[in-house]
Amino acid sequence: MTAPRYDYVIIGNGIAGLNTALLAAAHGAVLVITKGRIDDCNSRYAQGGIAAAVGPGDSATLHQQDTLDAGAGLCDPDAVAVLTGQGPDSIASLIRWGVPFDTIHGEIALGREGAHSLPRILHAGGDATGQHIEDTLARRVRATAGITVLEYTHAIRICVEDGAVSGVETFRDGKTQTFRSDVVVVSSGGAGQLYRYTTNPAVATGDGVALAYQAGAAVMDMEFYQFHPTALWLEGAPTFLLSEAMRGEGAILRNAAGRPFMADYHPMADLAPRDVVARAIAAEMEQSDGAPALLDISHLPAASSAGRFPTIYAQCLEYGVDVTRQPIPVAPAAHYMMGGVRIDTWGRTGVPGLYACGEAACSAVHGANRLASNSLLDTVVFSQRLVAATRGAAPEYEPAGDDAPNLRATLPDRAMVCASIPERSRENLQSLLWRNAGITRNGTRLLLSARILNLWQRTLPPPQKAADYELRNMITVARLIVESALARRESRGAHYRSDFPDTSDEWQRHIVLGG
C-alpha cells in the first residue's frame, strides 16, 4: 500500500507545532502527529506569560540585553536579536488569532519576572497563559481545512533517504505506518520526565530530540536543563508549578525558619535569575534537613493575589494551603530544556528537510539559562521563520564550520566498572538523573550515570509497545544530557558542578553531539 504523502509532517502539538501547522496550511497539506491529545503538552502549563517589548519605555534592545545577561555568555546574539526584534509582531499575530491577553483599562497588562529590567510579561487568565494560547491555536487547527491531526500516535523514526528527510514512521495500537513528506518538523517539546520531580506533563519524554539525533541531526547545549525554583512541595500533591510572576508581584522566598534569604545570594534578591534561585533554595533546604522553602504572598491584598493567580490559588487551596493567608512550601523541579536539536535562526537542521522549533530545538537563543517567559515567544517567532524558510525566504543554508567555538563530540562506548547496576526502568532513570545530573553535579556521579545509561541502551530489547519506544528515547536523551554535563568542566548558568564551581572563559563555547 502506498504511504500517504503530506507537504508538512509535524511531530508535536504544543504552541510551536500548532502555530507551524496553521502557517504551513496556507502552502499545502499538513499532518500533525501527537502521542496524546491535541491539547496535552508543556505549553499548556506555562503560567507566567509571554515576554515581548510592547510596553512604554521598553524596547527590543532592552529585552535583548536582559536575555543575553541571563544566558551567562552562551546566547547566540543573532538568535536573540531575531527573538526580541520580532517579538512584538508575533504578539500582534496571537491577538489577531484571538488569544485573550489580560488588559487593564483597555491596555495590555504587563507583569515583571526575574532578571527582566522592566514589566514586559503579557498574561492571559491571570496565570493560565499557556492554556489560553494552546486552546486558541487548537481550535483554529481543528477548524482549518488541510490539517490532519493524529492523536495518540507515536512518531518512532524520522525516515532519511539519500541524505534527506523522506517521512516519519509511526506506531499506534501495535501497528506501524509511514507517512511521506519532504518536510518534517520536530516540535515535540521538552524532556522533564527524565527527572523524578518535574513541572512537565507525562508526555514530555524528549522523543523529538532522540529521533532527530538518530536521524543524523546534531544536538547542542544538552547539559543546560533549567530547574524551576518554585514548585509546590506537599506530600500527596503533584509537582505543581508556582509561577515566577508571583515573585514579580512581590512574593518573598523564606527559609523553613521564616527568614527571607534571597538577598544573601544575589543583588536582585527574589527577582534573581532562575538558576541562582533554584540553587539558593536547594542550599537552604540542605541546611534545614530537607524542609522546603516557603513562597510567601500573604502580605499582599488577598483579593488581588487570588485574582492575579486564580489557577495557583485554586490548586493550592485544594491541598489545604490558602496562599492569601499562609506561605506555600516550595522546592525546585525540572522545568525547561535549553538544549535540543541544533538549528539555525530559520529552524533548519543539518539534515535537508528536517526542521525543529520550540523547546525541542536549540538555536542558543536561551544560552545557559533561559530568561523567564521567553519560551512561549520562542515557539511563535521561530515557527513563523521556519515556515518562511520552507517557502524559500531564507538565505542558503550554511552549516557551522569546524572553526566555530564549539566542542564536537560523540557518545562514547563507556566500559562498565561498577559492581551493581540498577534495573532498567523509567522510575530508575528518573531517580538517576535527579540524583546525579540535577541541580548540582560532579564528575564522579556523572561518569557513573554515563556508564549505567550506556549499558541500559546497549541491552535494550526491541520495542513492543508505546512505553518501550518512550523509554528508548528517554535513555538516548539522558545520555546526551549526562555526557554533555560530564564534558563541561565548569559551572555556568543552569549547569553547576561542585568539582568545577567557577565559570571559565575557556568554556564559553557550545558542546555539540552528533551531526
Stockholm file with secondary structure:
# STOCKHOLM 1.0

chainA/1-515         MTAPRYDYVIIGNGIAGLNTALLAAAHGAVLVITKGRIDDCNSRYAQGGIAAAVGPGDSATLHQQDTLDAGAGLCDPDAVAVLTGQGPDSIASLIRWGVPFDTIHGEIALGREGAHSLPRILHAGGDATGQHIEDTLARRVRATAGITVLEYTHAIRICVEDGAVSGVETFRDGKTQTFRSDVVVVSSGGAGQLYRYTTNPAVATGDGVALAYQAGAAVMDMEFYQFHPTALWLEGAPTFLLSEAMRGEGAILRNAAGRPFMADYHPMADLAPRDVVARAIAAEMEQSDGAPALLDISHLPAASSAGRFPTIYAQCLEYGVDVTRQPIPVAPAAHYMMGGVRIDTWGRTGVPGLYACGEAACSAVHGANRLASNSLLDTVVFSQRLVAATRGAAPEYEPAGDDAPNLRATLPDRAMVCASIPERSRENLQSLLWRNAGITRNGTRLLLSARILNLWQRTLPPPQKAADYELRNMITVARLIVESALARRESRGAHYRSDFPDTSDEWQRHIVLGG
#=GR chainA/1-515 SS CCCCBCSEEEECCSHHHHHHHHHHTTSSCEEEECSSCTTCSSGGGCCSCEECSCSTTCCHHHHHHHHHHHTTTCCCHHHHHHHHHHHHHHHHHHHHTTCCCCEETTEECEECCTTCSSCCEECSTTTCHHHHHHHHHHHHHHHSTTEEEECSCEEEEEEEETTEEEEEEEEETTEEEEEECSCEEECCCCCGGGSSSBSSCTTCSCHHHHHHHHTTCCEECTTCEEEEEEEECCTTSCCCBCCTHHHHTTCEEECTTSCBCGGGTCTTGGGSCHHHHHHHHHHHHHHTTTCCEEEECTTSCHHHHHHHCHHHHHHHHHTTCCTTTSCEEEEEEEEEESCEEECCTTSBCSSTTEEECGGGEECSSSTTSCCTTHHHHHHHHHHHHHHHHHTTCSCCCCCCCTTSSEEEECCCCCCCCCSCCCCCCHHHHHHHHHHHSSSSBCHHHHHHHHHHHHHHHHTCCCCCSHHHHHHHHHHHHHHHHHHHHHHCCSCBTTBCBTTBCSCCGGGCSEEEECC
#=GC SS_cons         CCCCBCSEEEECCSHHHHHHHHHHTTSSCEEEECSSCTTCSSGGGCCSCEECSCSTTCCHHHHHHHHHHHTTTCCCHHHHHHHHHHHHHHHHHHHHTTCCCCEETTEECEECCTTCSSCCEECSTTTCHHHHHHHHHHHHHHHSTTEEEECSCEEEEEEEETTEEEEEEEEETTEEEEEECSCEEECCCCCGGGSSSBSSCTTCSCHHHHHHHHTTCCEECTTCEEEEEEEECCTTSCCCBCCTHHHHTTCEEECTTSCBCGGGTCTTGGGSCHHHHHHHHHHHHHHTTTCCEEEECTTSCHHHHHHHCHHHHHHHHHTTCCTTTSCEEEEEEEEEESCEEECCTTSBCSSTTEEECGGGEECSSSTTSCCTTHHHHHHHHHHHHHHHHHTTCSCCCCCCCTTSSEEEECCCCCCCCCSCCCCCCHHHHHHHHHHHSSSSBCHHHHHHHHHHHHHHHHTCCCCCSHHHHHHHHHHHHHHHHHHHHHHCCSCBTTBCBTTBCSCCGGGCSEEEECC
//
